Structures are given as structure tokens and as C-alpha cells.
Amino acid sequence: MRLQEARKQLEALVAASALALLAVVGGASGAARPPAQADAARDARQYEIEQLRPLFDKAYEAGADYYKNGWRSEALWCFERATLLLPEAGNLTRFTELLRDYDNPVWRKKRWKSPRAAVEAGFKRRQEQYDAAFVERLLKIGAHHGKDDGPAAAQRARESYRTALAVAGGPYDVDGEGRVVVGKAGAIPLDASKELLATELVVINGKRWLRDSMLRSLPETAEVFEARSERALVRTTSTLAKATALLALIEQAVPVYQRQLGERKTARPLGLFVFADAAAYQAWCKASGHADQERAAGFANSGEGFAVAFEGQPALDKTAVHEAAHLWHFDVYDSALPSWYAEGVACWFGHDRSMTVVDGKLTTGIAPTKAVLAPLVAGGKLALPLDDLLHGDAGKRIAANDGSAANFYLASWALYCFLTTTKEPRLATRFDEWESFALGSRGGTREDAAALFDRLFADSRDALESGFASWLADPK
């Protein structure tokens, strides 16, 4: 009975969304007038709603029809388009979010139909028609706002044009007058086109495309070369050959990432941007709020899903595999871990001693040897004190430029290898408990994870230190 009631409530949301939109449109003209600036914004939105409402109705009605007949993905696309057209339809937005939740028990009771050629063909035609109509209206809205003076109107026009470009998809041509052409819908006015060309469009492999989140963080970069696959993309400011070679390297690393770290929870590709030289990389670091990374060989901006590096460094291949490992690990766990652990994991894949590239073929996950680890032990003791390793920060050591970073990375890799392979029951059990909890603690901090490690190993700290030192002297 509960499932039936829930299903009725969910289906009722679709019908209720139309009433919610009517309330928005009706209220826009009947309420008391606010101050001039707010009033202008309200009038601007009223015009947009009037232009987009017919398209919303079509998308909504098509979605409701697909939903009623059991075509889930088609219904979802139509409802998502409707909410993009008019976000004011809050009930439809909530319904769409529920429909996207494939694990919701309500949907398990509904009979969804398998794709059919006729339905798919009709749906594709409908998508093309909806896209064309949406782009045409957006250009009309942009032109309307562009006639008004003031930064607010200019911003609304710019947003309309940018959305039109996103819906139409690239690459984009420029006509003889210098205007950006948006498919068959027409061209963007010259003044707006000049601004879009300078701020929103970028030349990739000789063609103009809309900037994605990675390239929006690099506004000074006007032209790049790109090599792309389903799972990764590499962009450089030097040559397409370099981008292609680095992509091939990361593609070889992907199966190893997946085997060691698990499946990523996002469809976005691993992104790597490579500057032409260290000077360009450092200038970008300073300008983008990453001045603390300017001495690094590169770094992963995990939240944005891309890493940066530069050509001319002696180990670019290693840096690319290392930083891509950071991105993969973040997409799997989205957890903040102590620096030694994060770098140890990434070094397992990408480090001078853990990987080789011969004739373009990558071998990674190479186990450390006694000779490789020799710098980490002195007189049977740890050359880098365990406490300094557990509570150290790789970024700060790089920024200090005192030569200590290399040993920190080496020791991080060594400790990770030791703790993931040790047969000593106390250490193995505690590490497994800590790792499982820390990796599952989304939203936690590095400090939280480090403090937990200290607590779990409090009564076996001496065993950890002596065991690690012995292993370094003879890793097995």
C-alpha cells in the first residue's frame, strides 16, 4: 500500500509543476512593484518567461507522455529540458530528481519499456527540434536584453548567448563580419561576439569551442591542442603530438588505477593541462590563487577534475601518471587523507622508481627495492622521523625548496607499500581499520584522519617504527 501511495504522490508532482509555473507567471505582473533595479530584473525575467513558456509546455507535455508510456530515459531528458527552460517549475525539478534516482523503490514497481527503433528515431527528431527552437529563442532574448543599457542587462544577454552556444554545440564559425555563428539559428551581434571570443571561446585543435570548467580557469590561454578518449583528456599549449603521447600514457595507467583503487563515481574524463614551460605554469599558479604550488612539478585540482604540469621537466611522464592517480583516487573516495597517504598512493603509480616508460609502453606498480630505499635508513633507524612523515605536508616541503621533498615522497611511497603488504597482525589490522574508516569519511579533514591514525596506533607505535625500519633495510 505504501508503494502505491508513494507512486501516486510522485506522479502528482508532474501535474502540480504546471500550476507552480502559472503562479510564477501570474505573480510576475500582479505583485507590488519593487525598487527600480529589482523591477527591471523582474521585467527582464518576465520577458524571458513569455518567450520560453511555449517551449516549456512542449517539453513538459512530451515528457509526461513518455513517462505515461514507460519510456524512462526519454521522459527524463524532456523533463530536464523543461527545468532548464524554466527553473521556476520547482515541483517538476523535484520530480526530475526523483526520476533520476534509479535506486528509488518506487521505480522498481513501474514497468519501463526497452528501446525501440521507431521511438528512438522520433525522440531524436524531437530533440533536434527542441534544441533548434531553444537556441532561436535564446538569441532573441539576448538581442532583446542587448538593447537595454546597464551591466545587468548586458549580463543577461551574455548568459543567453552562452547558453545558446552550449545547447547548439561546437565547433563555432565566425562570419565575414566577425560574428559568432550559432548553427542555423543565426549569428550573435558583433559587440557580444567580440566579448564571447575573448572570454568564453577557445581554439582547440584549430577550431573554436566553448570553454569548459578546466579552460575557464585558464582565461589567458587562447589556443590549445587536445587529445581525448572516453576516460581521459590531455591539453597542451605546445603540440598535438605531445598531447596524444601523454593521453596514450594515461590510458595505459587507467586499468591499473581501476584495479587498485576501484571504480570512479563520475563520467567526467581525467583532465591534464600541460603548459609549454615552467615560466607559463608558474605565472598561472600566481594568477589563479595557487602560488603555493609554483615550485611543484604539477598538482591535481581534484575538485575541478583536472591536473596541471609543464613541459621541460625531466620526469613529465611520471608527473602525469602521478597527478592522474590523485584525480582517480578523489573521484572514487572524495576523502581528505594525510599527505603521506595521498602521496604514497599516487607514488605507487607515478614515481621515478615505481614506473618505467620504454618505447611508449608503461609499466607501473613496481615494488621498491633495498637499493631504492637505502636513503631512508641510517644506522638501522629512520632517516626521516616517523612523526615528521605522518604529520608532514608534501606541499610545504616543496615550497620550502630545501631539498627535503624528494625524501618525503620516497618515504610516503615506502610507508604505503609497507602497510599494505605487512604480515604483522597488529599493524595490518590497525591499518586496515584506519584506511577503511578514513576512505569512507567523506567531508572529514586531513587532521581528523591523522588523529585517528595516531589513536589506533598509540599502543603499537614502537612496533610500527621498528617494523618499518626493518622493512626498509630489506623490503619483502
C-alpha positions in Angstrom: 0.0 0.0 0.0 2.8 2.4 0.8 4.4 1.9 -2.6 1.2 2.7 -4.3 0.7 5.8 -2.3 4.3 6.9 -3.0 3.9 6.3 -6.7 0.7 8.4 -6.8 2.4 11.2 -4.9 5.4 11.2 -7.3 3.2 11.2 -10.4 1.1 14.0 -9.0 4.2 16.2 -8.9 4.3 16.3 -12.7 0.8 17.8 -12.8 1.5 20.2 -9.9 4.5 21.6 -11.7 2.3 23.3 -14.3 0.3 25.0 -11.6 3.5 26.2 -9.9 4.7 27.8 -13.1 1.4 29.5 -13.7 1.7 31.0 -10.2 5.1 32.4 -11.1 4.0 33.9 -14.4 0.8 35.3 -12.8 2.6 36.7 -9.8 5.2 38.5 -12.0 2.6 41.1 -13.2 0.3 41.4 -10.2 2.5 42.0 -7.2 3.5 45.4 -5.8 6.4 46.9 -7.8 9.8 46.8 -6.1 12.6 49.4 -6.4 13.7 50.3 -9.9 16.7 47.9 -10.1 14.7 44.9 -8.9 11.8 46.0 -11.0 14.0 46.0 -14.1 15.3 42.5 -13.3 11.7 41.3 -12.8 10.6 42.7 -16.1 13.5 41.1 -17.8 12.7 37.7 -16.4 9.0 38.2 -17.3 10.1 38.7 -20.9 12.2 35.5 -20.8 9.3 33.5 -19.3 7.0 34.7 -22.0 9.5 33.6 -24.7 10.3 30.3 -23.1 6.9 29.2 -21.7 5.7 27.7 -25.0 8.9 25.6 -25.2 8.5 24.5 -21.6 5.0 23.4 -22.3 6.1 21.3 -25.3 8.9 19.7 -23.3 6.8 19.0 -20.3 3.9 17.5 -22.3 6.3 15.3 -24.2 7.9 14.2 -21.0 4.6 13.4 -19.4 3.6 11.4 -22.5 6.9 9.4 -22.5 6.6 8.8 -18.7 3.0 7.6 -19.0 4.0 5.1 -21.7 7.0 3.8 -19.9 9.9 5.4 -21.8 12.1 6.5 -18.9 15.2 8.0 -20.4 13.1 10.0 -23.0 10.9 11.3 -20.2 13.9 12.3 -18.1 15.5 14.2 -21.0 12.3 16.1 -21.7 11.7 17.0 -18.0 15.4 18.1 -17.6 15.0 20.3 -20.7 11.8 21.8 -19.2 13.5 22.6 -15.9 16.4 24.2 -17.8 14.0 26.3 -19.7 12.1 27.5 -16.6 13.7 26.6 -13.2 10.7 28.2 -11.6 8.8 24.9 -12.0 10.1 23.7 -8.7 7.8 20.7 -8.4 8.9 19.4 -11.8 12.6 19.9 -10.7 11.9 17.7 -7.6 10.1 15.1 -9.7 13.0 15.0 -12.2 15.5 14.5 -9.3 13.4 11.6 -8.1 13.1 10.1 -11.6 16.9 10.3 -11.9 17.2 8.2 -8.7 17.4 4.7 -10.2 17.6 3.1 -6.8 14.3 4.5 -5.6 12.0 1.5 -4.8 9.1 3.3 -6.4 10.6 2.8 -9.8 11.2 -0.9 -9.4 7.4 -1.4 -9.5 6.9 0.6 -12.6 7.2 -1.2 -16.0 9.8 0.6 -18.1 10.0 -0.4 -21.8 13.0 -1.4 -23.7 14.2 1.0 -26.5 12.5 0.6 -29.9 13.9 1.9 -33.2 10.8 3.9 -34.1 10.6 5.5 -30.6 14.3 6.3 -30.7 14.1 7.9 -34.2 11.1 10.0 -33.2 12.8 11.1 -30.0 16.0 12.1 -31.8 13.9 14.3 -34.2 12.2 15.8 -31.2 15.5 16.6 -29.5 16.8 18.3 -32.7 13.6 20.4 -33.0 13.6 21.4 -29.3 17.3 22.3 -29.5 16.8 24.5 -32.6 13.8 26.2 -31.0 15.6 26.8 -27.7 18.7 28.3 -29.5 16.5 30.6 -31.6 14.6 31.9 -28.5 17.9 32.4 -26.6 19.3 34.5 -29.4 16.1 36.6 -29.4 16.3 37.0 -25.7 19.9 38.0 -25.9 19.2 40.6 -28.6 16.3 42.0 -26.5 18.5 42.5 -23.4 21.3 43.8 -25.5 19.1 46.8 -26.5 19.0 48.0 -22.8 21.7 50.0 -21.1 23.4 48.9 -17.9 25.6 46.0 -16.7 22.7 43.9 -15.6 21.1 43.7 -19.0 24.4 43.1 -20.6 25.0 40.2 -18.2 21.6 38.7 -19.0 22.3 39.0 -22.7 25.7 37.3 -22.3 24.2 34.4 -20.3 21.6 33.9 -23.0 24.2 33.8 -25.8 26.4 31.5 -23.8 23.5 29.1 -23.2 22.7 29.2 -26.9 26.2 28.2 -27.7 26.2 25.4 -25.2 22.9 24.0 -26.5 23.9 24.3 -30.2 27.3 22.7 -29.5 30.6 23.4 -31.2 32.7 24.0 -33.1 31.7 27.5 -33.9 32.3 29.5 -37.0 32.7 33.3 -37.4 31.1 35.0 -40.4 32.6 37.7 -42.5 31.5 40.5 -40.1 33.2 38.8 -37.2 30.0 37.5 -35.6 29.9 34.1 -33.9 27.5 31.8 -35.9 25.2 29.6 -33.8 24.2 26.8 -36.1 21.2 27.6 -38.3 19.7 29.9 -35.8 21.8 32.9 -36.8 24.7 34.9 -35.5 25.4 36.8 -32.3 25.6 40.6 -32.6 29.1 41.9 -33.2 29.8 43.5 -29.8 28.6 40.4 -27.9 30.6 38.2 -30.3 33.8 40.1 -29.6 33.4 39.6 -25.9 32.5 35.9 -26.3 35.5 35.3 -28.5 37.7 36.9 -25.9 36.3 35.3 -22.7 34.1 32.2 -23.5 35.6 30.6 -26.6 38.9 28.9 -27.1 40.6 27.4 -30.1 41.2 23.7 -29.7 43.0 21.8 -32.5 42.3 24.8 -34.8 38.6 25.1 -34.1 36.6 27.3 -31.7 34.8 25.6 -28.8 33.1 26.8 -25.6 35.3 26.8 -22.6 34.6 24.0 -20.0 35.5 24.3 -16.3 39.1 23.4 -16.9 39.7 26.1 -19.6 37.7 28.7 -17.7 40.4 28.6 -15.0 42.9 29.4 -17.8 41.4 32.6 -19.2 44.7 33.7 -20.7 45.0 30.6 -22.8 43.5 31.3 -26.2 44.6 28.2 -28.1 45.3 24.6 -27.1 45.9 21.2 -28.5 43.8 18.3 -27.2 43.8 14.5 -27.3 40.7 12.9 -25.8 39.3 9.5 -25.1 36.2 8.4 -23.2 38.2 8.3 -19.9 40.8 11.0 -20.2 41.8 14.1 -22.0 45.1 15.9 -22.3 45.6 19.5 -23.4 48.8 21.2 -24.1 49.9 24.6 -25.4 52.7 23.1 -27.4 51.7 20.4 -29.9 49.1 17.8 -30.6 51.7 15.1 -30.7 52.7 15.8 -27.1 49.0 15.7 -26.0 48.5 12.4 -27.9 51.6 10.8 -26.4 50.5 11.8 -22.8 47.0 10.6 -23.4 48.3 7.2 -24.5 50.3 7.0 -21.3 47.4 7.8 -19.0 45.2 5.3 -21.0 47.7 2.6 -20.1 47.5 3.6 -16.4 43.7 3.7 -16.2 43.2 -0.1 -15.9 45.8 -0.2 -13.1 44.0 2.7 -11.3 40.8 0.9 -11.6 42.2 -2.4 -10.4 44.0 -0.9 -7.4 41.6 1.9 -6.4 38.1 0.9 -7.6 35.5 2.4 -10.0 35.2 6.2 -10.3 31.9 7.7 -9.4 31.8 10.2 -12.2 31.7 10.2 -16.0 34.0 13.2 -16.4 37.3 12.3 -18.0 40.6 12.6 -16.1 41.9 16.0 -17.3 45.5 17.1 -17.7 46.7 20.5 -18.8 50.3 20.9 -19.7 51.9 24.3 -20.1 54.7 24.9 -22.6 57.3 25.6 -19.9 57.8 26.2 -16.2 57.5 30.0 -16.5 54.0 29.8 -18.0 53.0 27.3 -15.3 54.3 29.4 -12.5 52.6 32.6 -13.9 49.3 30.7 -14.0 49.8 29.5 -10.4 50.3 33.0 -9.2 47.4 34.4 -11.1 44.9 31.7 -10.2 45.5 31.5 -6.4 47.8 28.5 -6.5 51.1 30.3 -5.7 51.9 27.7 -3.1 52.2 25.2 -6.0 54.5 27.1 -8.3 57.6 25.2 -7.2 55.9 21.8 -7.8 56.2 19.7 -10.9 52.5 19.8 -11.1 49.4 19.3 -9.0 45.9 17.9 -9.1 42.9 20.2 -8.7 40.7 17.3 -7.6 37.5 19.2 -7.1 37.6 20.5 -10.6 38.8 17.2 -12.0 42.0 18.2 -13.8 45.7 18.4 -13.1 48.3 20.8 -14.4 52.0 20.3 -15.3 54.5 21.8 -17.7 56.9 20.6 -20.4 60.7 20.8 -20.0 60.8 18.9 -16.6 62.9 15.8 -16.6 60.0 13.5 -15.5 56.8 14.7 -17.2 55.6 11.2 -17.7 55.9 10.4 -14.0 54.2 13.7 -13.1 51.3 12.9 -15.5 50.7 9.4 -14.1 51.1 10.6 -10.5 48.7 13.5 -10.7 46.1 11.5 -12.7 46.2 8.9 -9.8 45.3 11.7 -7.4 42.3 12.6 -9.6 41.2 9.0 -9.8 41.5 8.4 -6.0 39.5 11.6 -5.3 36.7 10.5 -7.7 36.5 7.1 -6.0 36.6 8.2 -2.4 36.3 12.0 -2.2 38.1 11.9 1.2 40.8 14.1 2.7 43.7 11.9 3.8 47.1 12.8 5.4 49.7 14.0 2.9 51.9 10.9 3.3 49.0 8.6 2.4 47.8 10.7 -0.5 51.3 10.9 -1.9 52.1 7.3 -1.1 49.1 6.1 -3.2 50.0 8.4 -6.1 53.6 7.4 -6.0 52.6 3.7 -6.1 51.6 4.5 -9.7 53.8 7.5 -10.6 57.3 7.8 -9.2 60.8 7.7 -10.5 61.2 4.2 -9.0 57.7 2.8 -9.3 57.2 3.2 -13.1 59.1 3.0 -16.4 58.2 4.0 -19.9 60.0 2.2 -22.7 59.1 2.9 -26.3 55.8 4.4 -25.1 54.9 1.3 -23.0 54.1 2.0 -19.4 55.0 -0.4 -16.5 53.8 0.8 -13.1 53.3 -0.5 -9.6 57.0 -1.6 -9.5 57.8 -2.7 -5.9 60.6 -0.8 -4.1 64.0 -2.5 -3.6 66.6 -2.3 -0.9 68.8 -0.1 -3.0 66.0 2.3 -3.8 65.0 2.7 -0.1 68.6 3.0 1.2 68.3 6.8 1.7 65.5 6.3 4.2 67.5 4.3 6.8 70.6 5.3 8.7 72.2 3.1 11.3 69.1 0.9 11.4 66.8 3.9 12.2 64.6 6.1 10.1 66.4 8.9 8.4 63.0 10.8 8.3 61.4 10.5 11.8 58.1 8.7 11.6 56.3 11.6 13.3 57.6 14.0 10.7 56.3 11.7 8.0 52.9 11.1 9.5 52.2 14.7 10.1 54.2 16.3 7.3 52.9 18.1 4.3 54.4 17.5 0.8 53.3 20.9 -0.5 55.1 22.7 2.3 58.3 20.8 1.7 58.1 21.7 -2.0 57.5 25.3 -1.2 60.4 25.3 1.3 62.7 24.4 -1.6 65.2 22.9 0.9 65.7 19.5 -0.8 63.6 17.6 1.7 60.6 17.0 -0.6 62.2 14.1 -2.6 62.8 12.0 0.6 59.3 12.8 1.8 57.7 11.4 -1.4 60.0 8.4 -1.3 59.2 7.7 2.4 55.4 8.2 1.8 55.5 5.6 -1.0 57.6 3.2 1.2 55.2 3.5 4.2 52.2 2.9 2.0 53.8 -0.1 0.4 54.8 -1.4 3.9 51.4 -1.0 5.5 49.5 -2.5 2.6 51.8 -5.6 2.5 52.9 -6.2 6.1 52.1 -9.6 7.6 52.4 -8.4 11.2 48.9 -8.9 12.5 48.7 -5.8 14.8 49.9 -3.4 12.2 47.9 -4.9 9.3 44.7 -5.0 11.3 45.0 -1.4 12.6 45.9 -0.1 9.2 43.0 -1.8 7.5 40.6 -0.4 10.1 42.1 3.1 9.7 42.1 3.0 5.9 38.5 1.7 5.7 37.2 4.4 8.0 39.3 7.3 6.6 38.4 6.5 3.0 34.7 6.3 3.9 34.7 9.6 5.8 33.6 12.0 3.2 33.7 15.5 4.4 36.3 14.8 7.0 39.6 16.7 7.2 43.2 15.6 7.0 43.6 16.4 10.6 40.7 14.1 11.6 42.3 11.2 9.6 45.7 11.8 11.1 44.4 12.0 14.6 42.5 8.7 14.1 45.7 7.1 12.9 47.5 8.2 16.0 44.8 6.8 18.2 44.7 3.4 16.5 48.5 3.0 16.6 49.0 4.5 20.0 49.8 1.2 21.7 51.8 -0.1 18.7 53.8 2.9 17.7 57.1 1.4 18.6 56.2 -1.8 16.6 55.3 0.4 13.6 58.5 2.3 13.7 60.8 -0.7 14.2 58.9 -2.8 11.7 59.0 -0.1 9.1 62.8 0.5 9.6 63.5 -3.3 9.3 61.4 -3.5 6.2 63.2 -0.5 4.6 66.5 -2.3 5.2 65.2 -5.5 3.5 61.8 -5.0 1.7 60.0 -8.2 1.0 
